[in-house]
Amino acid sequence: MTRWLRPVVGVVALLVLALLGAAYPMLARGDELMDARWSEPWALAGLAVVPLVFWRAVFGEDRRTPRLRLGTLAPLAVGPAGARVYLRDVPGIARSVGLVLCIAALARPLNTLRPISTDEEGIDMVVALDLSGSMQAVLDNVPEDLRTYMPPARPGIRPTRLDVAKAVLRDFIARRKTDRIGVVVFGASAYVVSPPTLDYHLLDELVKRMDTRLIDSNGTAIGDALGVAVARLRRSTAKSKAIILLTDGANQGGRLAPEYAAKLANVVGAHIYSIQIGQGDEAEILQGADLFGQARYVRMPFPVNPKLLKQLSDQTGGHMYVASDATGLQASFHDVLDKLEKTKLSASVAHFEDLYRFLLVPGVLLLALDAVLRALVLRRFP
């Protein structure tokens, strides 16, 4: 075999095998692969070892060939010969190309499919959650089905109103299928966490991270919270629009009067469902630890304004609830749904398609070709 013929055959084999390996993924999902988002891009760093594999499988194979001492080389002057000699580098090339495809498959290319629009029956609602300091008060009697959503239990530490409210809200979100839910939090001011959406996974993550330290908790701006919630519902076309106001205190601070916010809710056709946490009397709150390191709770007054909450609900055709414990809070949330009429909603949900298999299949086939050629066709002796 002449010196120049081996590299020519190698280049041709590399081009042919690369085209064969790329043919299936490009014909099946060419456009999607070109625009794919790589889920595990760090895996592409494995391409750095491909040149080493190529060298060892092609040129390094000659160095590893066993040597045999002979008295004379005359019988081998015209050998070896035949077509297989010219193709001896093909297995190594197939191994390298197959490895490239397998590494690319490991990086998991994802294709974002066009959103699928479906007509569903559901409700548009916004939950306004109180994050004022009084939400750190204790709330007992947590149902077993809410334990999954509660933070890890600590010795001597009892669940707070906020812990239970978040657990109830996450449980409520998990049970929904076609209801668009938004979340607003408020303390001294009100903030939008999420507009009404069907992305329940995102909602759950956002609610899970809520804490009174995220905003100024020195206030209970009920009016501002209702106003922000109304703004999120003003463009809704649903028959049933609801604002679930979850609070344990009276209106304090804010720039918008709750009564005026209720008028705005009537304008957009939203019902206000008020859920009062606690009876408005004293409640226990954590105050550090005693001399023995045990959690110390003290009783403090947390006044509420049930008259205002009932007025807001009645003014908008809603209903008011009083939840003295976690069980009552959970029941209040689900009772709201029974009072609302569902409507047809157009839901657009984006789906993701994993494209790795279109790279993995030809990659594995090329690695198998390497093994078959070495075992059956292009065997080296000895």
C-alpha positions as CSV (number, residue, x, y, z in Angstrom):
1,M,0.0,0.0,0.0
2,T,1.6,3.3,-1.1
3,R,2.0,6.1,1.4
4,W,-0.4,8.4,-0.2
5,L,-3.2,5.9,-0.7
6,R,-3.9,5.3,3.0
7,P,-4.7,8.9,3.9
8,V,-6.9,9.2,0.8
9,V,-8.9,6.1,1.8
10,G,-9.1,7.4,5.3
11,V,-10.5,10.8,4.3
12,V,-13.0,9.2,2.0
13,A,-14.1,6.8,4.7
14,L,-14.4,9.6,7.2
15,L,-16.6,11.6,4.9
16,V,-18.8,8.6,4.0
17,L,-19.3,7.5,7.6
18,A,-19.9,11.0,8.8
19,L,-22.6,11.4,6.0
20,L,-24.1,8.1,6.9
21,G,-24.2,9.0,10.6
22,A,-25.7,12.4,10.0
23,A,-28.2,11.2,7.3
24,Y,-30.8,9.8,9.7
25,P,-31.0,12.7,12.2
26,M,-30.9,15.3,9.5
27,L,-33.6,13.7,7.4
28,A,-35.8,12.9,10.4
29,R,-35.3,16.1,12.5
30,G,-32.8,18.4,10.6
31,D,-34.5,21.7,11.2
32,E,-35.3,20.9,14.8
33,L,-31.7,19.8,15.6
34,M,-30.3,23.0,14.1
35,D,-32.5,25.1,16.4
36,A,-32.4,22.7,19.4
37,R,-31.7,23.8,22.9
38,W,-29.1,21.6,24.6
39,S,-30.3,20.5,28.0
40,E,-26.9,19.2,29.2
41,P,-24.4,21.3,27.2
42,W,-21.6,20.3,29.6
43,A,-21.6,16.8,28.0
44,L,-20.2,18.4,24.8
45,A,-16.9,18.7,26.6
46,G,-16.5,15.0,25.9
47,L,-15.8,15.9,22.3
48,A,-12.3,16.8,23.4
49,V,-11.4,13.1,23.8
50,V,-12.5,12.2,20.2
51,P,-9.1,13.1,18.6
52,L,-7.3,10.9,21.1
53,V,-9.7,8.0,20.3
54,F,-9.3,8.6,16.6
55,W,-5.5,8.5,16.8
56,R,-5.4,5.4,19.0
57,A,-8.0,3.5,16.9
58,V,-6.3,4.4,13.6
59,F,-2.6,5.2,13.8
60,G,-2.1,3.8,17.3
61,E,-3.3,0.4,16.1
62,D,-0.1,0.0,14.1
63,R,2.1,0.5,17.1
64,R,0.2,-2.1,19.1
65,T,0.5,-4.7,16.4
66,P,2.6,-7.7,17.7
67,R,6.0,-8.2,16.0
68,L,7.5,-11.5,14.9
69,R,11.2,-12.0,14.4
70,L,12.0,-13.8,11.1
71,G,15.3,-14.9,9.6
72,T,14.4,-13.3,6.3
73,L,11.8,-10.8,5.0
74,A,11.8,-12.1,1.5
75,P,8.4,-13.9,1.8
76,L,6.8,-10.7,3.0
77,A,8.1,-8.4,0.3
78,V,4.9,-8.6,-1.6
79,G,2.5,-8.8,1.3
80,P,0.1,-8.1,2.8
81,A,-2.2,-7.4,-0.1
82,G,-5.9,-7.3,-0.9
83,A,-8.8,-4.8,-0.5
84,R,-9.0,-5.3,3.2
85,V,-5.5,-3.8,3.7
86,Y,-6.8,-0.5,2.2
87,L,-9.8,-0.5,4.5
88,R,-7.9,-1.2,7.8
89,D,-8.5,2.3,9.1
90,V,-12.3,2.1,8.6
91,P,-13.2,0.6,12.1
92,G,-11.3,3.3,13.9
93,I,-13.0,6.0,11.9
94,A,-16.4,4.5,12.5
95,R,-15.6,4.4,16.2
96,S,-14.7,8.1,16.3
97,V,-17.8,9.2,14.3
98,G,-20.1,7.1,16.5
99,L,-18.5,8.5,19.6
100,V,-19.2,12.1,18.4
101,L,-22.9,11.2,17.8
102,C,-23.2,9.5,21.2
103,I,-21.7,12.5,23.0
104,A,-24.0,14.8,21.2
105,A,-27.0,12.6,22.3
106,L,-25.7,12.8,25.9
107,A,-26.1,16.6,25.7
108,R,-29.8,16.0,25.2
109,P,-31.0,18.4,22.4
110,L,-34.5,19.6,23.0
111,N,-37.0,20.8,20.5
112,T,-39.7,23.2,21.7
113,L,-42.8,22.2,19.8
114,R,-45.5,24.7,18.8
115,P,-48.0,25.4,21.6
116,I,-51.0,23.1,21.4
117,S,-54.2,25.1,21.9
118,T,-57.1,23.2,23.5
119,D,-60.5,24.3,24.8
120,E,-60.9,23.6,28.5
121,E,-63.4,24.4,31.2
122,G,-62.0,26.5,34.0
123,I,-61.9,29.5,36.3
124,D,-59.7,32.6,36.3
125,M,-58.6,33.5,39.8
126,V,-56.0,35.4,41.7
127,V,-54.9,34.5,45.3
128,A,-53.9,37.5,47.4
129,L,-51.7,36.1,50.2
130,D,-50.9,38.1,53.3
131,L,-47.2,38.2,54.1
132,S,-47.4,40.6,57.1
133,G,-45.6,39.8,60.3
134,S,-48.7,38.4,62.0
135,M,-48.5,35.4,59.6
136,Q,-45.7,34.1,61.8
137,A,-48.3,33.2,64.5
138,V,-48.9,29.6,65.2
139,L,-51.6,27.6,63.4
140,D,-52.2,24.0,64.5
141,N,-54.2,21.0,63.4
142,V,-52.5,20.4,60.1
143,P,-54.2,17.6,58.1
144,E,-52.0,14.6,57.0
145,D,-52.5,15.3,53.3
146,L,-50.8,18.7,53.8
147,R,-47.7,17.4,55.5
148,T,-46.1,16.8,52.1
149,Y,-46.1,20.6,51.5
150,M,-44.9,21.6,54.9
151,P,-41.3,22.6,55.7
152,P,-39.2,19.9,57.5
153,A,-40.3,19.7,61.1
154,R,-37.9,21.0,63.7
155,P,-38.0,19.9,67.4
156,G,-40.2,22.2,69.4
157,I,-41.1,24.4,66.4
158,R,-44.8,24.6,65.5
159,P,-46.2,25.5,62.1
160,T,-47.0,29.1,61.4
161,R,-49.9,30.6,59.6
162,L,-47.7,31.2,56.6
163,D,-46.4,27.7,56.6
164,V,-50.0,26.3,56.5
165,A,-51.2,28.9,54.0
166,K,-48.4,28.0,51.6
167,A,-49.1,24.3,52.1
168,V,-52.9,24.8,51.5
169,L,-52.2,26.9,48.4
170,R,-49.7,24.4,47.0
171,D,-52.2,21.6,47.6
172,F,-54.9,23.7,45.9
173,I,-52.6,24.3,42.9
174,A,-51.7,20.6,42.6
175,R,-55.4,19.7,42.4
176,R,-56.2,22.1,39.6
177,K,-56.2,21.0,35.9
178,T,-57.8,23.8,33.8
179,D,-58.1,26.7,36.2
180,R,-55.8,29.7,35.6
181,I,-54.3,30.8,38.8
182,G,-52.4,34.0,39.7
183,V,-50.7,35.0,42.9
184,V,-50.3,38.4,44.6
185,V,-48.5,38.9,47.9
186,F,-48.9,41.9,50.1
187,G,-47.6,43.4,53.3
188,A,-47.0,47.2,53.4
189,S,-47.4,47.0,49.6
190,A,-48.7,44.5,47.1
191,Y,-46.7,42.7,44.5
192,V,-47.5,40.3,41.6
193,V,-45.9,36.9,41.9
194,S,-47.6,35.5,38.8
195,P,-50.4,36.5,36.6
196,P,-53.2,33.9,36.0
197,T,-51.5,30.9,34.4
198,L,-51.8,27.2,33.8
199,D,-48.1,26.6,34.6
200,Y,-48.7,24.9,37.9
201,H,-45.2,23.8,38.3
202,L,-43.9,27.3,38.2
203,L,-46.6,28.5,40.6
204,D,-45.7,25.8,43.1
205,E,-42.1,26.8,43.0
206,L,-42.9,30.4,43.5
207,V,-45.3,29.8,46.4
208,K,-42.8,27.4,48.0
209,R,-40.2,30.2,48.3
210,M,-42.5,32.9,49.8
211,D,-41.4,34.3,53.0
212,T,-42.3,37.4,55.1
213,R,-38.7,38.6,54.7
214,L,-39.1,39.0,50.9
215,I,-41.2,42.2,51.3
216,D,-41.9,44.9,53.9
217,S,-44.1,43.0,56.3
218,N,-44.9,46.0,58.5
219,G,-48.4,46.5,57.2
220,T,-51.5,44.8,55.7
221,A,-52.4,46.7,52.5
222,I,-55.6,44.8,51.7
223,G,-56.8,47.5,49.4
224,D,-53.6,47.5,47.3
225,A,-53.6,43.7,47.1
226,L,-57.2,43.7,45.8
227,G,-56.4,46.5,43.3
228,V,-53.4,44.6,41.9
229,A,-55.5,41.4,41.7
230,V,-58.2,43.2,39.8
231,A,-55.7,44.5,37.4
232,R,-54.6,40.9,36.6
233,L,-58.2,39.9,35.8
234,R,-59.3,42.9,33.8
235,R,-58.6,41.3,30.5
236,S,-60.0,37.9,31.4
237,T,-62.9,36.6,29.3
238,A,-63.9,33.8,31.7
239,K,-67.4,33.7,33.1
240,S,-66.1,33.2,36.6
241,K,-63.4,35.4,37.9
242,A,-62.4,35.2,41.6
243,I,-60.1,36.9,44.0
244,I,-59.3,34.8,47.0
245,L,-58.1,37.1,49.8
246,L,-56.2,35.3,52.5
247,T,-55.4,37.4,55.5
248,D,-55.1,37.4,59.3
249,G,-55.2,41.1,60.0
250,A,-57.1,44.4,59.5
251,N,-56.3,46.8,56.7
252,Q,-53.2,48.9,57.6
253,G,-51.4,51.1,55.2
254,G,-51.5,51.1,51.4
255,R,-52.7,53.7,49.0
256,L,-56.0,52.2,47.8
257,A,-59.1,51.8,50.1
258,P,-60.4,48.3,50.2
259,E,-64.0,49.5,49.5
260,Y,-62.8,51.2,46.3
261,A,-60.9,48.1,45.3
262,A,-64.2,46.1,45.7
263,K,-65.9,48.6,43.3
264,L,-63.1,47.9,40.7
265,A,-63.7,44.2,41.2
266,N,-67.3,44.7,40.3
267,V,-66.3,46.6,37.1
268,V,-64.4,43.6,35.8
269,G,-66.9,41.0,37.2
270,A,-64.7,39.5,39.8
271,H,-66.0,38.0,43.1
272,I,-64.0,38.5,46.3
273,Y,-63.8,35.5,48.6
274,S,-62.3,36.5,51.9
275,I,-60.7,33.9,54.1
276,Q,-59.9,35.2,57.6
277,I,-57.2,33.2,59.5
278,G,-57.8,33.1,63.2
279,Q,-60.7,34.4,65.3
280,G,-59.1,37.8,65.9
281,D,-58.0,37.1,69.4
282,E,-54.6,36.4,70.8
283,A,-52.3,34.0,69.1
284,E,-48.9,32.4,69.9
285,I,-45.8,33.5,68.2
286,L,-42.2,32.3,68.5
287,Q,-40.0,34.6,70.6
288,G,-36.5,32.9,70.5
289,A,-35.5,30.2,73.0
290,D,-35.4,29.9,76.8
291,L,-32.4,29.2,79.0
292,F,-32.6,25.5,78.1
293,G,-32.6,26.1,74.4
294,Q,-36.3,25.3,74.0
295,A,-38.5,27.3,71.7
296,R,-40.4,30.0,73.7
297,Y,-43.8,31.1,72.5
298,V,-45.7,34.1,73.8
299,R,-49.3,35.2,73.2
300,M,-49.8,38.4,71.3
301,P,-53.0,40.2,70.0
302,F,-53.5,40.2,66.3
303,P,-56.7,42.1,65.6
304,V,-58.7,41.4,62.4
305,N,-61.6,43.2,60.8
306,P,-64.2,40.6,59.9
307,K,-66.8,43.3,59.2
308,L,-64.6,44.7,56.4
309,L,-63.9,41.3,54.9
310,K,-67.6,40.4,54.9
311,Q,-68.4,43.7,53.3
312,L,-65.9,43.2,50.5
313,S,-67.3,39.7,49.8
314,D,-70.9,40.7,49.9
315,Q,-70.3,43.8,47.8
316,T,-68.9,41.6,45.0
317,G,-71.2,38.6,45.3
318,G,-68.5,36.5,47.0
319,H,-68.4,34.8,50.4
320,M,-66.4,35.2,53.6
321,Y,-64.8,32.3,55.5
322,V,-63.2,32.1,59.0
323,A,-60.5,29.5,59.3
324,S,-59.4,28.9,62.9
325,D,-57.0,26.0,62.0
326,A,-55.4,24.4,59.0
327,T,-58.3,22.1,58.3
328,G,-60.7,25.0,58.1
329,L,-58.4,26.9,55.8
330,Q,-58.1,23.9,53.4
331,A,-61.9,23.5,53.4
332,S,-62.4,27.2,52.6
333,F,-60.2,27.1,49.6
334,H,-62.1,24.2,48.0
335,D,-65.5,25.5,48.9
336,V,-64.7,28.6,46.7
337,L,-64.7,26.3,43.6
338,D,-68.1,25.0,44.3
339,K,-69.6,28.5,44.1
340,L,-68.0,29.4,40.7
341,E,-69.3,28.6,37.2
342,K,-66.7,27.2,34.9
343,T,-66.2,28.5,31.4
344,K,-64.5,27.5,28.2
345,L,-60.9,28.6,28.2
346,S,-58.3,28.4,25.4
347,A,-55.2,26.9,26.9
348,S,-51.8,27.0,25.1
349,V,-49.3,24.5,26.4
350,A,-45.8,24.2,25.0
351,H,-44.3,20.7,24.8
352,F,-40.7,19.6,24.6
353,E,-39.5,16.8,22.5
354,D,-36.2,15.0,23.3
355,L,-34.2,14.6,20.1
356,Y,-31.3,12.6,21.6
357,R,-32.5,9.3,20.1
358,F,-32.0,10.6,16.6
359,L,-28.3,11.0,17.4
360,L,-28.0,7.9,19.6
361,V,-29.2,5.4,17.1
362,P,-26.7,6.1,14.3
363,G,-24.0,6.5,17.0
364,V,-24.6,3.1,18.4
365,L,-24.8,1.6,14.9
366,L,-21.4,3.0,14.0
367,L,-19.9,1.7,17.2
368,A,-21.4,-1.7,16.4
369,L,-20.0,-1.5,12.8
370,D,-16.5,-0.9,14.4
371,A,-16.9,-4.1,16.5
372,V,-18.2,-6.2,13.6
373,L,-15.5,-5.1,11.1
374,R,-12.8,-5.8,13.6
375,A,-14.2,-9.2,14.6
376,L,-15.2,-10.6,11.2
377,V,-13.8,-8.7,8.2
378,L,-10.7,-6.7,9.1
379,R,-9.1,-8.8,11.7
380,R,-5.5,-8.3,12.4
381,F,-3.1,-11.3,12.8
382,P,-1.7,-12.2,15.2
